[in-house]
Amino acid sequence: MPGRLQCLKGGKYPYTCNQDLTCLSIHIRSIYLALPHFELSEKEVRATFYHDGQYVADNAPVSRKEKPLPLLLQYADTWNGFVLEKEERAVKVF
């Protein structure tokens, strides 16, 4: 979870996996991290879970039957990967 590294230095090997982390898929982890800060409706939870559409095996039930909210989240997620925020708050889009 936040502040807890997935890989740790040292020990017998140069890096080891942090065994104290709870193993969650990315979409479940997103919901887990958001819930303490935001009250989410059932539609919002479902949209967060399914926003990767047909590209995730867990999403087979909704493959090619996406609703507008998961599609909007997918677009925002993809677009977010192309934005870099700098310290002076300038935003650069590639």
N, C-alpha and C positions, 0 to 999 in steps of 0.2 A: 504494500500500500504506500501512500505518499511518504517520502522521506526514508524509505527502506529499500536499499539497493537489491537488485535482482542477482548481481554477481558480486562476490566478495573477493578481495585480494588476500593472499597469504595462505598459510597452512601448507599442507603437503603438495598442493598444486598451485600454480600461479593464480588461478581464479577458480572459485567454486560457486555453485548455486546457493542462494540464501534459502535454507530449509524452513525459515520462519514465515515465509510468505504463503498466503493462501493462493492456490492455483485457480485462477478464474479466466475464462475466455475474455477477449477484449470487450465485447459488447456487454457482458455481464459485469465486468469490472467498471465500465462507464456508468452503469446504473447504480452500482454499489457506491461509487464515489459521489454521484450526484445527489442521492437520496438524503444524506444528512443536511444538505444545503438548499434543496429545492423540493417542493411538493410536486410530484409528477402524477398526471392522470394515467389511467390505464392505456389510453391511446399513445401518450408520450413514451411510456415504458415500452410498449409494443414497437413503436417507431424506432426507438433507440436500439432495441434488440435486433430488429430486422433491417436496419438501414443499409447493411451491406448487400442486401438483395440476394440474387442467385449465386453470388460468389462465395458464400459460406454454406457448408453442408447442413448446418443447423436450420438454415432458412428454406429448405426444400418445400415446406408447406405453403410458403408465400411466393415462391419463385414465379416470376412473370405475372404476378397478381398484386404488385406493389400499389400502395395507396399514396396520395400526394405527400403526406408528412414524412414517411421514410425516404421518399425520393428527394425531398428538400434537404433532409439531414445528410443524405449521401452526397448531394451536390456541395453542401457547406463543408462537409468533412474533406472532400477532395480539394475544394478551393483553398481550405485552410492549410493544406500541405504546400501551397505555393506562396504563402505570405510569411515574410520575416519581419519581426518587430525589432527595432533597434532601440538602444537606451534613450535616445533623444525623442522617442515616440514616433519617429518617421516610419511609415510602412512601405515596404518594397514588395511589389507583386511581380513574379517572374512570368 
